[in-house]
Amino acid sequence: QVQLVESGGGLVQDGGTLRLSCVSSTSRFSAYFMGWFRQAPGKEREFVAGISCTSTIIYYSDSVKGRFTISRDNAEKTVYLQMDSLKPEDTADYYCATGLLFNPSGSCADYVGIQTRDYDYWGQGTQVTVSS
């Protein structure tokens, strides 16, 4: 069982900046791919950004590309989401998620899931509100 704890959410004005953090409980953090999703009231949970175990592959949704940056620090077992130029439509609960995939050699596969079903563990979420 992997536990994920998000932090860094809050209230910010249109055009503002926030940095979300997600700390993992697993000592094998470097083997896991990581993702950020968000869910606005009345809407389905949607993919925001994801990073592979080696950081070689990074994906962003079109709605955040160029404004958000995902990164990871394996020594700190933490994944970050730097959110710049925030817009009111970015208002949502943001969730960190993680999954595991190995290649035949036994090392982690460079892979990033973009569907909720690709992920095995989820954090409790952190709220982001962008005021206009």
DOLOKOL-342580 format. One record per residue (C-alpha): residue number from 1; residue in three letters; z, x, y negated. Coordinates in steps of 0.25 Angstrom, whole numbers, plus 5000, padded with zeros to 4 digits. Each point is the difference from the previous one (the first is absolute). Example, Ala and Ser with C-alpha at 12.3 -4.5 7.8 and 13.67 -1.06 7.14 Angstrom:
// DOLOKOL-342580
     k     r      Z      X      Y
     1   ALA   5031   5049   5018
     2   SER   4998   5006   4986
***
This chain:
// DOLOKOL-342580
     k     r      Z      X      Y
     1   GLN   5000   5000   5000
     2   VAL   4996   5005   4986
     3   GLN   5007   4996   4988
     4   LEU   4993   5000   4986
     5   VAL   5007   4999   4987
     6   GLU   4992   4997   4987
     7   SER   5004   5003   4986
     8   GLY   4995   5001   4986
     9   GLY   4996   4986   4997
    10   GLY   5003   4993   4987
    11   LEU   4995   4993   4988
    12   VAL   4989   5007   4991
    13   GLN   4991   4996   4989
    14   ASP   4985   4999   5002
    15   GLY   4994   5014   5000
    16   GLY   5013   5006   5005
    17   THR   5004   5009   5011
    18   LEU   5009   5000   5012
    19   ARG   5002   5009   5012
    20   LEU   5004   4994   5014
    21   SER   5006   5008   5011
    22   CYS   5002   4997   5014
    23   VAL   5009   5008   5009
    24   SER   4999   5000   5015
    25   SER   5011   5001   5010
    26   THR   4992   5007   5011
    27   SER   5000   5015   5002
    28   ARG   4986   4999   5004
    29   PHE   4995   4995   4987
    30   SER   4989   5010   4999
    31   ALA   4993   4994   5012
    32   TYR   4999   4986   4994
    33   PHE   4990   4994   4991
    34   MET   5006   4993   4988
    35   GLY   4995   4988   4992
    36   TRP   5004   4991   4988
    37   PHE   4997   4986   4999
    38   ARG   5004   4989   4990
    39   GLN   5002   4985   5000
    40   ALA   5000   4991   4988
    41   PRO   5006   4986   5000
    42   GLY   4991   4991   5008
    43   LYS   4991   5010   5005
    44   GLU   4998   5008   5013
    45   ARG   5005   5014   5001
    46   GLU   4989   5010   4996
    47   PHE   4997   5015   5002
    48   VAL   5002   5008   4988
    49   ALA   4999   5015   5005
    50   GLY   5001   5008   5012
    51   ILE   5002   5015   5004
    52   SER   4997   5006   5014
    53   CYS   5011   5009   5007
    54   THR   4993   5013   4994
    55   SER   4997   4994   4987
    56   THR   4985   5003   5003
    57   ILE   4996   4985   4999
    58   ILE   5004   4991   4988
    59   TYR   4996   4986   4998
    60   TYR   5002   4991   4988
    61   SER   4996   4986   4998
    62   ASP   4989   4997   4989
    63   SER   5010   4993   4991
    64   VAL   5009   5013   4999
    65   LYS   4990   5011   5001
    66   GLY   5001   5010   4989
    67   ARG   5014   4994   4995
    68   PHE   5009   5003   5012
    69   THR   5002   5012   5008
    70   ILE   5006   5001   5014
    71   SER   5007   5013   5004
    72   ARG   5010   5005   5011
    73   ASP   5010   5011   5001
    74   ASN   5003   5002   5015
    75   ALA   5012   5009   4997
    76   GLU   5006   4989   4993
    77   LYS   4995   4989   5010
    78   THR   4995   4992   4987
    79   VAL   4987   4994   4996
    80   TYR   4998   4997   4985
    81   LEU   4991   4990   4993
    82   GLN   4998   5004   4985
    83   MET   4995   4988   4993
    84   ASP   4994   5002   4986
    85   SER   4993   4991   4991
    86   LEU   5007   4988   5006
    87   LYS   4995   4986   4998
    88   PRO   5006   4986   5001
    89   GLU   4992   4998   5012
    90   ASP   5007   5011   5007
    91   THR   5013   4992   5000
    92   ALA   5005   4999   5014
    93   ASP   5010   5004   5011
    94   TYR   4995   5014   5005
    95   TYR   5003   5004   5014
    96   CYS   4999   5013   5007
    97   ALA   4995   5000   5014
    98   THR   4998   5011   5011
    99   GLY   4992   5001   5013
   100   LEU   4998   5011   5011
   101   LEU   4987   5004   5006
   102   PHE   4997   5012   5009
   103   ASN   4987   5007   5003
   104   PRO   4997   5004   5015
   105   SER   5006   5014   4997
   106   GLY   5013   4994   4996
   107   SER   5000   5003   4986
   108   CYS   5000   4989   4989
   109   ALA   4987   4994   4998
   110   ASP   4995   5000   4986
   111   TYR   5000   4985   4998
   112   VAL   5004   4990   4989
   113   GLY   5001   4985   5004
   114   ILE   4996   4990   4989
   115   GLN   5005   4988   5008
   116   THR   5014   4995   5001
   117   ARG   4998   5000   5015
   118   ASP   4998   5015   5000
   119   TYR   5014   5003   4996
   120   ASP   5012   4999   5009
   121   TYR   5012   5001   4990
   122   TRP   5002   4994   4986
   123   GLY   5010   5002   4989
   124   GLN   5007   4989   4993
   125   GLY   4992   5001   4988
   126   THR   5002   5003   4985
   127   GLN   4996   4991   4989
   128   VAL   4990   5004   4989
   129   THR   4998   4991   4988
   130   VAL   4990   5003   4989
   131   SER   5002   4992   4987
   132   SER   4988   4997   4991
***
